[in-house]
Amino acid sequence: MIKVIIAGFKGKMGSTAMQMVQEDADLILSALVDPFATEKEIDGVPVFTAKEDMVGFEADVWVDFTTPKFAYENTRFALENGWAPVVGTTGFTPEEIDELVALSAQKKLGGLIAPNFAIGAILLMEFAAKAAKYFPNLEIIELHHDKKKDAPSGTAIKTAELISKVRASQIQGAADEEELIAGARGAEFDGFRIHSVRLPGLVAHQEVIFGAQGEGVTIRHDSYDRVSFMSGVNLGIKEVVKREQLVYGLEHLL
């Protein structure tokens, strides 16, 4: 049995993860953490408002669906306390990820930071990286609910990073193009553009549009419900306890 702590259980992703853990006979919900919690316990599970009160708590995995502001320090806190982190919160810098990977290796703890837990989103990234070899002119459009705090999304950044590994770096568009309104062309990444849409009613969506002479290819993934992420979260929890180093991206566990 794997003992699981869920941080950020008051949020939509955290509450969905809480239900998933409760329904899995191989997992035990050991504790819940959220600064906005008013309960002392839920169904016999202790509730904490401050992670510092959990030092010495016995658990195997720390699942984090908090906010980008606290993602790095929460993940570091989990590793320092012997809990393998499974983190769906985005907003990490490359330097922070490198530091956490090094710390996990030192502690001999597995871990996962996943920009997206949906299996379909992982496939989109792989398909897009393959297509970029043949269609180097592209743009990424990511669409999320209006409560998402970071832009571009972690999924879009991860997709862009995978593409840039196989795509010869080049600047797209007209050499003399002019933005009549600042930001109209989106964020620049290795010569191509990433656009972020934030609207109520959306969950998590992304498309990569490729263009070439006389043809185009569009690869798109849609998550219509947060339950779409739970198979990946479940897989992450069960895999990190077998490993001795944190990885960035669910594809490394598939």
C-alpha positions as CSV (number, residue, x, y, z in Angstrom):
1,M,0.0,0.0,0.0
2,I,1.3,3.4,-0.9
3,K,0.6,6.2,1.6
4,V,-0.3,9.5,-0.2
5,I,-0.4,13.1,0.9
6,I,-2.3,15.6,-1.3
7,A,-1.3,19.2,-1.2
8,G,-3.8,21.7,-2.6
9,F,-6.8,19.4,-2.1
10,K,-9.2,22.3,-2.0
11,G,-8.6,23.0,-5.7
12,K,-10.3,21.3,-8.5
13,M,-7.4,19.1,-9.5
14,G,-6.5,18.4,-5.9
15,S,-10.1,17.3,-5.0
16,T,-10.2,15.1,-8.1
17,A,-6.9,13.5,-7.1
18,M,-8.3,13.0,-3.6
19,Q,-11.2,11.1,-4.9
20,M,-9.0,9.0,-7.2
21,V,-6.8,7.9,-4.3
22,Q,-9.7,7.1,-2.1
23,E,-11.1,4.8,-4.8
24,D,-7.9,2.9,-5.4
25,A,-7.4,-0.1,-3.2
26,D,-3.6,0.1,-3.6
27,L,-3.4,3.6,-2.2
28,I,-4.0,5.1,1.2
29,L,-4.9,8.7,1.7
30,S,-2.7,9.6,4.6
31,A,-3.0,13.4,4.9
32,L,-4.4,16.5,3.2
33,V,-2.7,19.9,3.1
34,D,-4.2,23.3,2.1
35,P,-3.8,26.7,3.6
36,F,-7.5,27.4,3.1
37,A,-8.7,24.3,4.9
38,T,-11.0,24.8,7.9
39,E,-11.5,21.1,8.7
40,K,-9.3,19.2,11.1
41,E,-9.9,15.9,9.4
42,I,-12.0,14.4,6.5
43,D,-13.2,10.8,6.8
44,G,-10.6,10.2,9.4
45,V,-7.7,11.7,7.3
46,P,-5.8,14.5,9.1
47,V,-5.9,17.9,7.5
48,F,-3.0,20.4,7.8
49,T,-3.0,24.1,6.8
50,A,0.8,24.5,7.0
51,K,3.3,21.9,5.6
52,E,5.8,22.8,8.3
53,D,3.5,21.0,10.8
54,M,4.0,17.7,8.8
55,V,7.8,17.3,9.5
56,G,8.3,13.7,10.5
57,F,4.9,12.6,9.1
58,E,5.0,9.0,7.7
59,A,4.1,8.8,4.0
60,D,5.5,7.6,0.7
61,V,4.3,10.2,-1.9
62,W,3.5,13.9,-1.9
63,V,1.0,14.9,-4.6
64,D,1.1,18.6,-5.3
65,F,-1.7,20.6,-7.0
66,T,-1.0,23.9,-5.4
67,T,0.1,27.1,-7.2
68,P,3.2,28.1,-9.2
69,K,4.2,30.4,-6.4
70,F,4.8,27.5,-4.0
71,A,5.6,24.6,-6.4
72,Y,9.3,24.7,-6.0
73,E,9.5,25.0,-2.2
74,N,6.8,22.4,-1.8
75,T,8.6,19.9,-4.0
76,R,11.9,20.6,-2.2
77,F,10.1,20.2,1.2
78,A,8.7,16.8,0.1
79,L,12.1,15.5,-0.9
80,E,13.7,16.8,2.3
81,N,11.1,14.8,4.3
82,G,11.5,11.6,2.4
83,W,8.3,11.8,0.3
84,A,8.5,11.1,-3.5
85,P,6.8,14.1,-5.1
86,V,4.3,13.9,-7.9
87,V,3.7,17.4,-9.0
88,G,1.2,18.8,-11.4
89,T,1.7,22.4,-10.5
90,T,3.6,24.2,-13.3
91,G,5.8,27.3,-13.4
92,F,9.2,25.8,-12.6
93,T,12.3,27.3,-14.1
94,P,14.9,25.0,-15.8
95,E,17.3,25.8,-13.0
96,E,14.8,24.8,-10.3
97,I,14.1,21.5,-12.1
98,D,17.9,20.8,-12.3
99,E,18.2,21.5,-8.5
100,L,15.3,19.2,-7.6
101,V,16.6,16.4,-9.8
102,A,20.0,16.7,-8.1
103,L,18.4,16.7,-4.6
104,S,16.3,13.6,-5.5
105,A,19.3,11.7,-6.6
106,Q,21.1,12.7,-3.4
107,K,18.1,11.4,-1.4
108,K,17.6,8.4,-3.7
109,L,14.0,9.3,-4.1
110,G,11.9,9.1,-7.2
111,G,9.7,11.9,-8.3
112,L,7.7,13.4,-11.1
113,I,7.1,16.9,-12.3
114,A,4.5,16.7,-15.1
115,P,3.3,19.6,-17.1
116,N,0.4,17.4,-18.1
117,F,-0.9,14.1,-16.8
118,A,-3.2,13.3,-19.7
119,I,-1.9,10.4,-21.8
120,G,-3.4,12.1,-24.9
121,A,-1.3,15.3,-24.2
122,I,1.8,13.2,-23.9
123,L,1.1,11.7,-27.3
124,L,0.5,15.1,-28.8
125,M,4.0,16.2,-27.7
126,E,5.5,13.1,-29.2
127,F,3.6,13.5,-32.5
128,A,4.4,17.2,-32.7
129,A,8.2,16.5,-32.1
130,K,8.1,14.0,-35.0
131,A,6.2,16.3,-37.3
132,A,8.6,19.2,-36.6
133,K,11.4,17.3,-38.4
134,Y,9.4,17.7,-41.6
135,F,7.4,20.8,-40.9
136,P,9.8,23.3,-39.2
137,N,7.3,26.2,-39.5
138,L,4.8,26.0,-36.7
139,E,2.9,27.8,-34.0
140,I,1.5,26.5,-30.6
141,I,-1.9,27.6,-29.3
142,E,-2.7,26.5,-25.7
143,L,-6.2,27.2,-24.2
144,H,-7.0,27.0,-20.5
145,H,-9.6,28.1,-18.0
146,D,-9.4,31.7,-16.9
147,K,-8.2,30.8,-13.3
148,K,-4.9,29.5,-14.6
149,K,-2.1,31.7,-13.3
150,D,0.9,30.9,-15.5
151,A,1.3,31.5,-19.2
152,P,2.3,29.8,-21.4
153,S,1.2,26.6,-19.9
154,G,3.8,24.0,-18.8
155,T,2.5,21.7,-21.5
156,A,3.1,24.3,-24.2
157,I,6.7,25.0,-22.9
158,K,7.4,21.2,-22.7
159,T,6.1,20.8,-26.3
160,A,8.2,23.7,-27.5
161,E,11.3,22.2,-25.8
162,L,10.8,18.8,-27.4
163,I,10.3,20.4,-30.8
164,S,13.4,22.6,-30.5
165,K,15.5,19.4,-30.0
166,V,14.7,18.1,-33.5
167,R,14.0,21.3,-35.4
168,A,16.7,23.4,-36.9
169,S,16.5,26.8,-35.2
170,Q,15.0,29.4,-37.5
171,I,13.1,32.7,-37.3
172,Q,9.6,32.4,-38.8
173,G,7.5,35.1,-40.4
174,A,8.3,38.2,-42.4
175,A,11.6,39.8,-41.6
176,D,9.9,43.2,-41.4
177,E,6.7,42.2,-39.6
178,E,5.4,44.7,-37.1
179,E,3.2,44.2,-34.1
180,L,0.6,47.0,-34.2
181,I,-0.4,45.9,-30.7
182,A,2.4,44.6,-28.4
183,G,2.1,40.8,-28.0
184,A,-0.1,40.3,-31.0
185,R,2.2,37.6,-32.3
186,G,2.5,35.7,-29.0
187,A,5.6,34.7,-27.1
188,E,8.7,33.8,-29.1
189,F,10.5,30.5,-28.5
190,D,13.4,29.5,-30.7
191,G,12.0,31.4,-33.6
192,F,8.4,30.2,-33.4
193,R,5.4,31.5,-31.5
194,I,3.3,30.3,-28.5
195,H,-0.2,31.8,-27.9
196,S,-2.1,31.5,-24.6
197,V,-5.9,31.7,-24.4
198,R,-7.7,32.0,-21.1
199,L,-11.5,31.7,-21.0
200,P,-14.2,30.4,-18.6
201,G,-15.6,27.0,-19.7
202,L,-12.2,25.7,-20.9
203,V,-10.3,23.0,-19.1
204,A,-7.0,22.2,-20.9
205,H,-6.5,22.2,-24.7
206,Q,-3.6,22.6,-27.0
207,E,-2.9,22.5,-30.7
208,V,0.2,22.7,-32.8
209,I,-0.3,24.1,-36.3
210,F,2.3,23.2,-38.9
211,G,2.6,25.0,-42.3
212,A,4.5,24.2,-45.5
213,Q,4.1,25.1,-49.2
214,G,0.6,24.0,-50.2
215,E,-0.2,22.0,-47.1
216,G,-0.7,22.1,-43.3
217,V,-1.0,19.8,-40.4
218,T,-2.8,20.4,-37.1
219,I,-2.3,18.2,-34.0
220,R,-4.8,18.9,-31.2
221,H,-5.6,17.5,-27.7
222,D,-8.5,18.4,-25.5
223,S,-9.2,17.6,-21.9
224,Y,-12.9,18.2,-21.3
225,D,-12.8,17.1,-17.7
226,R,-10.1,16.9,-15.0
227,V,-10.7,13.2,-14.7
228,S,-8.7,12.9,-17.9
229,F,-5.5,13.6,-15.8
230,M,-6.1,11.0,-13.1
231,S,-4.8,7.9,-15.0
232,G,-1.5,9.8,-15.3
233,V,-1.5,10.9,-11.6
234,N,-2.2,7.3,-10.6
235,L,0.6,6.0,-12.8
236,G,3.0,8.6,-11.4
237,I,2.2,7.7,-7.7
238,K,2.8,4.0,-8.4
239,E,6.0,4.5,-10.4
240,V,7.9,7.1,-8.4
241,V,8.1,4.8,-5.4
242,K,10.1,2.4,-7.5
243,R,12.7,4.9,-8.6
244,E,15.6,6.9,-7.2
245,Q,15.5,10.1,-9.2
246,L,13.0,12.7,-10.1
247,V,12.0,13.1,-13.8
248,Y,10.4,16.0,-15.7
249,G,7.6,14.7,-17.9
250,L,5.2,11.8,-17.6
251,E,6.6,10.3,-20.9
252,H,9.7,9.1,-18.9
253,L,7.4,6.8,-16.9
254,L,5.4,5.4,-19.8
